Amino acid sequence: MPANAQIEMLGNRMDFDYSRGVTGYVLVLTRIITGYWFLHAGWGKLTGEPFSAAGYLANAPAASPLQGFFAWAAATPWLLDLTNFMVPWGEFLIGLGLIVGALVRLAAFFGGVLMVFFYLGNADWGHGVVNGDLFGLMMFAIVGALAAGRILGLDAIIEKMEFVRQRPALKYLLG
C-alpha cells in the first residue's frame, strides 16, 4: 500500500497519508463494498428474469425532473433496448472494476452517472432529498476522487506499465 499520495482540494495540493491509522483500509473496504453492490445488482439482472427498464422508465414520479425523458426512453424501442443492455452490463462491469481495483476512476464515473439517473428517476423525496441513491452517488465520488484503485488494487500495477507511463492522460482513468 503506498504511504501517501498527493491530492488537490479546493485549489490546494496536499499529501494524503494512507498509512496513518486505518484510512487506506477503510477506503479499500468502501471500494470493495460499493463494487460488490453493483456487481451483485448487475449479475442478478443478467442471470435472473429478463431485465426490462420499461416499467421504471414509464412510471417515473411526477417530481422527477427527468420524467419526460424517461417516458420518451420507455416509448422508444431502440433506446429501451440499449438501456436494457447497458444497465445490467454496466452495473456488472463497474462492480467488477471496483472489486479488483482496475480502471477505478472510469468505473466510479460511470457508476456516478447511473446513480444520478437512479436518484432523479426515483425522486422519492417525501422524507427529504437524502436517500440511498444519493449515498451511492457519494460512494462513487469518494472512491473515484481518492483514487481507491491505487491501494491494494490493479490500478497500482497498471500505472507502472510502459504503455500508461507513455500516456500520462490515462492516469485519469486509473486510481
KENUDO-502865 format. One record per atom (N, C-alpha, C): atom name; residue in three letters; x, y, z; chain. Coordinates in steps of 0.1 Angstrom, whole numbers, plus 5000, padded with zeros to 4 digits. Example, Ala and Ser with C-alpha at 12.3 -4.5 7.8 and 13.67 -1.06 7.14 Angstrom:
<atoms>
> N	Ala	5132	4943	5078	A .
> CA	Ala	5123	4955	5078	A .
> C	Ala	5132	4967	5078	A .
> N	Ser	5128	4978	5071	A .
> CA	Ser	5137	4989	5071	A .
> C	Ser	5129	5000	5079	A .
</atoms>
This chain:
<atoms>
> N	Met	5008	4988	5000	A .
> CA	Met	5000	5000	5000	A .
> C	Met	5009	5012	5000	A .
> N	Pro	5007	5022	4991	A .
> CA	Pro	5015	5034	4991	A .
> C	Pro	5014	5041	5004	A .
> N	Ala	5024	5048	5008	A .
> CA	Ala	5024	5055	5021	A .
> C	Ala	5016	5068	5020	A .
> N	Asn	5017	5075	5008	A .
> CA	Asn	5009	5087	5007	A .
> C	Asn	5007	5090	4992	A .
> N	Ala	4998	5099	4990	A .
> CA	Ala	4995	5104	4976	A .
> C	Ala	4992	5118	4977	A .
> N	Gln	4995	5125	4966	A .
> CA	Gln	4991	5139	4965	A .
> C	Gln	4977	5141	4960	A .
> N	Ile	4970	5150	4966	A .
> CA	Ile	4956	5153	4961	A .
> C	Ile	4955	5168	4961	A .
> N	Glu	4945	5172	4953	A .
> CA	Glu	4943	5187	4953	A .
> C	Glu	4928	5189	4958	A .
> N	Met	4927	5197	4968	A .
> CA	Met	4914	5200	4974	A .
> C	Met	4913	5215	4974	A .
> N	Leu	4902	5220	4968	A .
> CA	Leu	4899	5235	4968	A .
> C	Leu	4911	5243	4964	A .
> N	Gly	4918	5238	4954	A .
> CA	Gly	4929	5246	4948	A .
> C	Gly	4942	5244	4956	A .
> N	Asn	4943	5236	4966	A .
> CA	Asn	4955	5234	4974	A .
> C	Asn	4960	5220	4972	A .
> N	Arg	4972	5218	4968	A .
> CA	Arg	4978	5204	4967	A .
> C	Arg	4983	5200	4981	A .
> N	Met	4980	5188	4985	A .
> CA	Met	4984	5183	4998	A .
> C	Met	4987	5168	4997	A .
> N	Asp	4995	5164	5007	A .
> CA	Asp	4998	5150	5008	A .
> C	Asp	4986	5143	5016	A .
> N	Phe	4981	5132	5011	A .
> CA	Phe	4971	5125	5018	A .
> C	Phe	4978	5112	5023	A .
> N	Asp	4979	5110	5035	A .
> CA	Asp	4987	5099	5041	A .
> C	Asp	4978	5087	5043	A .
> N	Tyr	4979	5077	5035	A .
> CA	Tyr	4971	5065	5036	A .
> C	Tyr	4976	5055	5047	A .
> N	Ser	4988	5057	5051	A .
> CA	Ser	4995	5048	5060	A .
> C	Ser	4991	5051	5075	A .
> N	Arg	4986	5062	5078	A .
> CA	Arg	4983	5065	5092	A .
> C	Arg	4969	5059	5095	A .
> N	Gly	4969	5052	5106	A .
> CA	Gly	4957	5046	5110	A .
> C	Gly	4951	5036	5101	A .
> N	Val	4938	5037	5099	A .
> CA	Val	4931	5028	5090	A .
> C	Val	4925	5034	5078	A .
> N	Thr	4929	5046	5074	A .
> CA	Thr	4924	5053	5063	A .
> C	Thr	4924	5045	5050	A .
> N	Gly	4935	5040	5047	A .
> CA	Gly	4937	5032	5034	A .
> C	Gly	4928	5020	5034	A .
> N	Tyr	4927	5013	5045	A .
> CA	Tyr	4919	5001	5046	A .
> C	Tyr	4904	5004	5045	A .
> N	Val	4900	5015	5051	A .
> CA	Val	4886	5019	5050	A .
> C	Val	4883	5023	5036	A .
> N	Leu	4892	5029	5029	A .
> CA	Leu	4890	5033	5015	A .
> C	Leu	4889	5020	5006	A .
> N	Val	4897	5011	5008	A .
> CA	Val	4897	4998	5001	A .
> C	Val	4884	4991	5004	A .
> N	Leu	4880	4991	5016	A .
> CA	Leu	4867	4984	5020	A .
> C	Leu	4855	4991	5014	A .
> N	Thr	4856	5004	5013	A .
> CA	Thr	4845	5012	5007	A .
> C	Thr	4844	5009	4992	A .
> N	Arg	4856	5008	4985	A .
> CA	Arg	4857	5004	4971	A .
> C	Arg	4851	4990	4969	A .
> N	Ile	4855	4981	4977	A .
> CA	Ile	4850	4967	4975	A .
> C	Ile	4836	4965	4978	A .
> N	Ile	4831	4972	4988	A .
> CA	Ile	4816	4971	4992	A .
> C	Ile	4808	4977	4981	A .
> N	Thr	4812	4989	4976	A .
> CA	Thr	4805	4995	4965	A .
> C	Thr	4806	4987	4952	A .
> N	Gly	4817	4981	4950	A .
> CA	Gly	4818	4972	4938	A .
> C	Gly	4809	4960	4939	A .
> N	Tyr	4809	4954	4951	A .
> CA	Tyr	4801	4942	4953	A .
> C	Tyr	4786	4946	4951	A .
> N	Trp	4782	4957	4956	A .
> CA	Trp	4768	4962	4955	A .
> C	Trp	4764	4962	4940	A .
> N	Phe	4773	4968	4932	A .
> CA	Phe	4769	4969	4918	A .
> C	Phe	4771	4956	4910	A .
> N	Leu	4782	4949	4913	A .
> CA	Leu	4784	4936	4907	A .
> C	Leu	4772	4927	4909	A .
> N	His	4767	4926	4922	A .
> CA	His	4756	4918	4926	A .
> C	His	4743	4923	4919	A .
> N	Ala	4741	4936	4918	A .
> CA	Ala	4729	4941	4911	A .
> C	Ala	4729	4937	4896	A .
> N	Gly	4741	4939	4890	A .
> CA	Gly	4742	4936	4876	A .
> C	Gly	4741	4921	4873	A .
> N	Trp	4747	4913	4882	A .
> CA	Trp	4746	4898	4880	A .
> C	Trp	4732	4893	4881	A .
> N	Gly	4725	4898	4891	A .
> CA	Gly	4711	4895	4893	A .
> C	Gly	4702	4898	4880	A .
> N	Lys	4705	4909	4874	A .
> CA	Lys	4698	4913	4862	A .
> C	Lys	4702	4904	4850	A .
> N	Leu	4715	4900	4850	A .
> CA	Leu	4720	4892	4838	A .
> C	Leu	4715	4878	4839	A .
> N	Thr	4714	4872	4851	A .
> CA	Thr	4711	4858	4853	A .
> C	Thr	4697	4855	4857	A .
> N	Gly	4689	4865	4861	A .
> CA	Gly	4676	4862	4865	A .
> C	Gly	4666	4864	4854	A .
> N	Glu	4654	4868	4857	A .
> CA	Glu	4644	4870	4847	A .
> C	Glu	4649	4881	4837	A .
> N	Pro	4645	4880	4825	A .
> CA	Pro	4650	4890	4815	A .
> C	Pro	4647	4905	4821	A .
> N	Phe	4658	4913	4821	A .
> CA	Phe	4657	4926	4826	A .
> C	Phe	4650	4936	4817	A .
> N	Ser	4641	4944	4822	A .
> CA	Ser	4634	4954	4814	A .
> C	Ser	4633	4967	4823	A .
> N	Ala	4638	4978	4818	A .
> CA	Ala	4637	4990	4825	A .
> C	Ala	4624	4998	4821	A .
> N	Ala	4615	4992	4813	A .
> CA	Ala	4603	4998	4808	A .
> C	Ala	4595	5004	4819	A .
> N	Gly	4592	4995	4829	A .
> CA	Gly	4583	5000	4840	A .
> C	Gly	4589	5011	4848	A .
> N	Tyr	4602	5010	4851	A .
> CA	Tyr	4609	5020	4858	A .
> C	Tyr	4608	5033	4851	A .
> N	Leu	4611	5033	4838	A .
> CA	Leu	4612	5045	4830	A .
> C	Leu	4598	5051	4828	A .
> N	Ala	4588	5043	4825	A .
> CA	Ala	4575	5048	4822	A .
> C	Ala	4568	5053	4834	A .
> N	Asn	4572	5048	4846	A .
> CA	Asn	4565	5052	4858	A .
> C	Asn	4573	5061	4867	A .
> N	Ala	4582	5069	4861	A .
> CA	Ala	4590	5078	4869	A .
> C	Ala	4580	5088	4876	A .
> N	Pro	4582	5092	4888	A .
> CA	Pro	4573	5100	4895	A .
> C	Pro	4573	5114	4889	A .
> N	Ala	4562	5121	4891	A .
> CA	Ala	4560	5135	4886	A .
> C	Ala	4570	5144	4892	A .
> N	Ala	4576	5141	4904	A .
> CA	Ala	4586	5150	4910	A .
> C	Ala	4599	5149	4903	A .
> N	Ser	4601	5139	4894	A .
> CA	Ser	4614	5138	4888	A .
> C	Ser	4615	5148	4877	A .
> N	Pro	4627	5155	4877	A .
> CA	Pro	4629	5164	4866	A .
> C	Pro	4632	5157	4852	A .
> N	Leu	4634	5144	4853	A .
> CA	Leu	4636	5137	4840	A .
> C	Leu	4624	5128	4836	A .
> N	Gln	4613	5131	4842	A .
> CA	Gln	4601	5122	4839	A .
> C	Gln	4598	5122	4824	A .
> N	Gly	4598	5133	4817	A .
> CA	Gly	4596	5133	4803	A .
> C	Gly	4606	5126	4795	A .
> N	Phe	4619	5127	4799	A .
> CA	Phe	4629	5119	4792	A .
> C	Phe	4627	5104	4794	A .
> N	Phe	4624	5100	4807	A .
> CA	Phe	4622	5086	4809	A .
> C	Phe	4611	5081	4802	A .
> N	Ala	4600	5088	4801	A .
> CA	Ala	4588	5083	4794	A .
> C	Ala	4591	5082	4779	A .
> N	Trp	4599	5091	4773	A .
> CA	Trp	4603	5090	4759	A .
> C	Trp	4612	5078	4757	A .
> N	Ala	4621	5076	4767	A .
> CA	Ala	4630	5064	4766	A .
> C	Ala	4622	5051	4766	A .
> N	Ala	4612	5050	4775	A .
> CA	Ala	4604	5038	4776	A .
> C	Ala	4596	5036	4763	A .
> N	Ala	4592	5047	4756	A .
> CA	Ala	4584	5045	4744	A .
> C	Ala	4592	5044	4731	A .
> N	Thr	4606	5045	4732	A .
> CA	Thr	4614	5045	4721	A .
> C	Thr	4621	5031	4720	A .
> N	Pro	4617	5022	4712	A .
> CA	Pro	4622	5008	4712	A .
> C	Pro	4638	5007	4712	A .
> N	Trp	4645	5014	4704	A .
> CA	Trp	4659	5012	4703	A .
> C	Trp	4666	5017	4716	A .
> N	Leu	4660	5028	4722	A .
> CA	Leu	4666	5034	4734	A .
> C	Leu	4663	5025	4746	A .
> N	Leu	4651	5019	4746	A .
> CA	Leu	4648	5009	4757	A .
> C	Leu	4657	4997	4756	A .
> N	Asp	4659	4992	4743	A .
> CA	Asp	4668	4980	4741	A .
> C	Asp	4682	4984	4746	A .
> N	Leu	4687	4995	4743	A .
> CA	Leu	4700	5000	4747	A .
> C	Leu	4701	5000	4762	A .
> N	Thr	4691	5006	4768	A .
> CA	Thr	4690	5007	4783	A .
> C	Thr	4690	4993	4789	A .
> N	Asn	4682	4984	4784	A .
> CA	Asn	4681	4971	4789	A .
> C	Asn	4694	4963	4788	A .
> N	Phe	4702	4966	4779	A .
> CA	Phe	4715	4960	4777	A .
> C	Phe	4725	4967	4786	A .
> N	Met	4725	4980	4786	A .
> CA	Met	4736	4988	4793	A .
> C	Met	4735	4988	4808	A .
> N	Val	4723	4988	4814	A .
> CA	Val	4722	4988	4828	A .
> C	Val	4727	4976	4835	A .
> N	Pro	4723	4963	4831	A .
> CA	Pro	4729	4952	4838	A .
> C	Pro	4744	4950	4835	A .
> N	Trp	4748	4952	4822	A .
> CA	Trp	4762	4950	4819	A .
> C	Trp	4770	4961	4825	A .
> N	Gly	4765	4973	4826	A .
> CA	Gly	4772	4985	4832	A .
> C	Gly	4774	4982	4847	A .
> N	Glu	4763	4978	4853	A .
> CA	Glu	4764	4976	4868	A .
> C	Glu	4775	4965	4871	A .
> N	Phe	4774	4954	4863	A .
> CA	Phe	4783	4943	4865	A .
> C	Phe	4798	4947	4863	A .
> N	Leu	4800	4954	4852	A .
> CA	Leu	4814	4957	4849	A .
> C	Leu	4820	4968	4858	A .
> N	Ile	4811	4978	4862	A .
> CA	Ile	4815	4988	4872	A .
> C	Ile	4819	4981	4885	A .
> N	Gly	4810	4972	4889	A .
> CA	Gly	4813	4964	4902	A .
> C	Gly	4826	4956	4901	A .
> N	Leu	4828	4949	4890	A .
> CA	Leu	4840	4941	4888	A .
> C	Leu	4852	4950	4888	A .
> N	Gly	4852	4962	4881	A .
> CA	Gly	4863	4971	4881	A .
> C	Gly	4867	4976	4895	A .
> N	Leu	4856	4979	4903	A .
> CA	Leu	4859	4984	4917	A .
> C	Leu	4864	4972	4926	A .
> N	Ile	4859	4961	4924	A .
> CA	Ile	4864	4950	4933	A .
> C	Ile	4878	4947	4931	A .
> N	Val	4882	4946	4918	A .
> CA	Val	4897	4943	4915	A .
> C	Val	4905	4955	4915	A .
> N	Gly	4899	4967	4916	A .
> CA	Gly	4907	4979	4916	A .
> C	Gly	4913	4983	4903	A .
> N	Ala	4906	4980	4892	A .
> CA	Ala	4911	4983	4878	A .
> C	Ala	4902	4994	4872	A .
> N	Leu	4908	5004	4866	A .
> CA	Leu	4901	5015	4859	A .
> C	Leu	4890	5021	4869	A .
> N	Val	4895	5023	4881	A .
> CA	Val	4885	5026	4892	A .
> C	Val	4879	5040	4890	A .
> N	Arg	4887	5050	4885	A .
> CA	Arg	4881	5063	4883	A .
> C	Arg	4871	5062	4871	A .
> N	Leu	4874	5055	4861	A .
> CA	Leu	4864	5053	4850	A .
> C	Leu	4851	5046	4855	A .
> N	Ala	4853	5036	4862	A .
> CA	Ala	4842	5028	4868	A .
> C	Ala	4834	5037	4877	A .
> N	Ala	4841	5045	4886	A .
> CA	Ala	4834	5054	4895	A .
> C	Ala	4826	5065	4888	A .
> N	Phe	4832	5070	4877	A .
> CA	Phe	4825	5080	4869	A .
> C	Phe	4812	5074	4864	A .
> N	Phe	4812	5063	4857	A .
> CA	Phe	4800	5057	4851	A .
> C	Phe	4790	5052	4862	A .
> N	Gly	4796	5047	4873	A .
> CA	Gly	4787	5044	4885	A .
> C	Gly	4780	5056	4890	A .
> N	Gly	4787	5068	4890	A .
> CA	Gly	4781	5080	4894	A .
> C	Gly	4770	5085	4885	A .
> N	Val	4772	5083	4871	A .
> CA	Val	4762	5086	4861	A .
> C	Val	4750	5078	4864	A .
> N	Leu	4751	5065	4865	A .
> CA	Leu	4740	5057	4868	A .
> C	Leu	4732	5061	4881	A .
> N	Met	4740	5064	4891	A .
> CA	Met	4733	5068	4904	A .
> C	Met	4726	5082	4902	A .
> N	Val	4731	5091	4894	A .
> CA	Val	4723	5103	4891	A .
> C	Val	4710	5100	4885	A .
> N	Phe	4710	5091	4875	A .
> CA	Phe	4698	5087	4868	A .
> C	Phe	4689	5080	4878	A .
> N	Phe	4694	5071	4886	A .
> CA	Phe	4686	5064	4896	A .
> C	Phe	4680	5074	4906	A .
> N	Tyr	4688	5083	4911	A .
> CA	Tyr	4684	5093	4920	A .
> C	Tyr	4672	5102	4915	A .
> N	Leu	4675	5107	4903	A .
> CA	Leu	4665	5116	4896	A .
> C	Leu	4652	5108	4892	A .
> N	Gly	4655	5095	4888	A .
> CA	Gly	4643	5087	4884	A .
> C	Gly	4634	5082	4895	A .
> N	Asn	4640	5080	4907	A .
> CA	Asn	4632	5076	4918	A .
> C	Asn	4625	5088	4924	A .
> N	Ala	4632	5099	4925	A .
> CA	Ala	4627	5111	4931	A .
> C	Ala	4618	5109	4943	A .
> N	Asp	4622	5100	4952	A .
> CA	Asp	4615	5097	4964	A .
> C	Asp	4619	5107	4975	A .
> N	Trp	4615	5119	4974	A .
> CA	Trp	4620	5129	4983	A .
> C	Trp	4609	5133	4994	A .
> N	Gly	4600	5124	4996	A .
> CA	Gly	4590	5127	5006	A .
> C	Gly	4596	5129	5020	A .
> N	His	4607	5122	5023	A .
> CA	His	4614	5124	5036	A .
> C	His	4627	5132	5035	A .
> N	Gly	4628	5140	5024	A .
> CA	Gly	4640	5148	5022	A .
> C	Gly	4647	5143	5010	A .
> N	Val	4657	5151	5006	A .
> CA	Val	4665	5148	4994	A .
> C	Val	4676	5137	4996	A .
> N	Val	4679	5134	5008	A .
> CA	Val	4689	5124	5011	A .
> C	Val	4683	5110	5011	A .
> N	Asn	4688	5102	5002	A .
> CA	Asn	4683	5088	5002	A .
> C	Asn	4694	5078	4998	A .
> N	Gly	4691	5066	4996	A .
> CA	Gly	4701	5056	4993	A .
> C	Gly	4708	5059	4980	A .
> N	Asp	4701	5064	4970	A .
> CA	Asp	4707	5067	4957	A .
> C	Asp	4717	5078	4959	A .
> N	Leu	4714	5088	4967	A .
> CA	Leu	4724	5099	4969	A .
> C	Leu	4736	5094	4976	A .
> N	Phe	4734	5085	4986	A .
> CA	Phe	4746	5079	4993	A .
> C	Phe	4754	5070	4983	A .
> N	Gly	4748	5063	4974	A .
> CA	Gly	4755	5056	4964	A .
> C	Gly	4763	5065	4955	A .
> N	Leu	4758	5076	4951	A .
> CA	Leu	4765	5086	4943	A .
> C	Leu	4777	5091	4951	A .
> N	Met	4776	5093	4964	A .
> CA	Met	4787	5098	4972	A .
> C	Met	4798	5087	4973	A .
> N	Met	4794	5074	4974	A .
> CA	Met	4804	5064	4975	A .
> C	Met	4812	5063	4962	A .
> N	Phe	4806	5065	4951	A .
> CA	Phe	4813	5065	4938	A .
> C	Phe	4822	5078	4938	A .
> N	Ala	4817	5089	4942	A .
> CA	Ala	4826	5101	4942	A .
> C	Ala	4838	5100	4951	A .
> N	Ile	4836	5094	4963	A .
> CA	Ile	4847	5092	4972	A .
> C	Ile	4857	5082	4966	A .
> N	Val	4853	5071	4961	A .
> CA	Val	4862	5060	4956	A .
> C	Val	4870	5066	4944	A .
> N	Gly	4863	5074	4935	A .
> CA	Gly	4870	5079	4924	A .
> C	Gly	4879	5091	4927	A .
> N	Ala	4874	5100	4935	A .
> CA	Ala	4882	5112	4939	A .
> C	Ala	4895	5108	4946	A .
> N	Leu	4894	5098	4955	A .
> CA	Leu	4906	5094	4963	A .
> C	Leu	4914	5083	4957	A .
> N	Ala	4911	5080	4944	A .
> CA	Ala	4919	5070	4937	A .
> C	Ala	4921	5057	4944	A .
> N	Ala	4910	5051	4948	A .
> CA	Ala	4910	5039	4957	A .
> C	Ala	4916	5027	4950	A .
> N	Gly	4917	5027	4937	A .
> CA	Gly	4923	5016	4930	A .
> C	Gly	4938	5015	4931	A .
> N	Arg	4944	5026	4936	A .
> CA	Arg	4958	5026	4938	A .
> C	Arg	4962	5019	4951	A .
> N	Ile	4953	5016	4959	A .
> CA	Ile	4955	5009	4972	A .
> C	Ile	4950	4995	4971	A .
> N	Leu	4959	4986	4971	A .
> CA	Leu	4956	4971	4970	A .
> C	Leu	4947	4968	4958	A .
> N	Gly	4949	4975	4947	A .
> CA	Gly	4942	4973	4935	A .
> C	Gly	4951	4972	4923	A .
> N	Leu	4945	4967	4912	A .
> CA	Leu	4953	4965	4900	A .
> C	Leu	4957	4979	4894	A .
> N	Asp	4951	4989	4897	A .
> CA	Asp	4955	5002	4891	A .
> C	Asp	4969	5006	4895	A .
> N	Ala	4973	5002	4907	A .
> CA	Ala	4987	5004	4911	A .
> C	Ala	4997	4997	4902	A .
> N	Ile	4993	4986	4897	A .
> CA	Ile	5002	4978	4888	A .
> C	Ile	5001	4984	4874	A .
> N	Ile	4989	4987	4869	A .
> CA	Ile	4986	4992	4856	A .
> C	Ile	4994	5005	4854	A .
> N	Glu	4994	5014	4864	A .
> CA	Glu	5000	5027	4862	A .
> C	Glu	5015	5026	4860	A .
> N	Lys	5021	5015	4864	A .
> CA	Lys	5036	5013	4862	A .
> C	Lys	5039	5007	4849	A .
> N	Met	5029	5003	4841	A .
> CA	Met	5032	4998	4828	A .
> C	Met	5037	5008	4818	A .
> N	Glu	5046	5004	4809	A .
> CA	Glu	5052	5014	4800	A .
> C	Glu	5041	5021	4791	A .
> N	Phe	5031	5013	4787	A .
> CA	Phe	5020	5019	4779	A .
> C	Phe	5014	5031	4786	A .
> N	Val	5011	5030	4799	A .
> CA	Val	5005	5041	4807	A .
> C	Val	5015	5052	4809	A .
> N	Arg	5027	5048	4812	A .
> CA	Arg	5037	5059	4815	A .
> C	Arg	5040	5067	4803	A .
> N	Gln	5038	5062	4791	A .
> CA	Gln	5040	5070	4779	A .
> C	Gln	5028	5078	4776	A .
> N	Arg	5017	5075	4782	A .
> CA	Arg	5004	5083	4780	A .
> C	Arg	4999	5087	4794	A .
> N	Pro	5004	5098	4799	A .
> CA	Pro	5001	5102	4813	A .
> C	Pro	4986	5105	4815	A .
> N	Ala	4979	5109	4804	A .
> CA	Ala	4965	5112	4805	A .
> C	Ala	4956	5099	4809	A .
> N	Leu	4962	5087	4807	A .
> CA	Leu	4955	5075	4811	A .
> C	Leu	4953	5074	4826	A .
> N	Lys	4962	5081	4833	A .
> CA	Lys	4961	5080	4848	A .
> C	Lys	4948	5086	4853	A .
> N	Tyr	4942	5094	4845	A .
> CA	Tyr	4929	5100	4850	A .
> C	Tyr	4918	5089	4850	A .
> N	Leu	4920	5078	4842	A .
> CA	Leu	4910	5067	4842	A .
> C	Leu	4913	5057	4853	A .
> N	Leu	4926	5057	4858	A .
> CA	Leu	4930	5048	4868	A .
> C	Leu	4929	5054	4882	A .
> N	Gly	4931	5046	4892	A .
> CA	Gly	4931	5051	4905	A .
> C	Gly	4921	5046	4914	A .
</atoms>
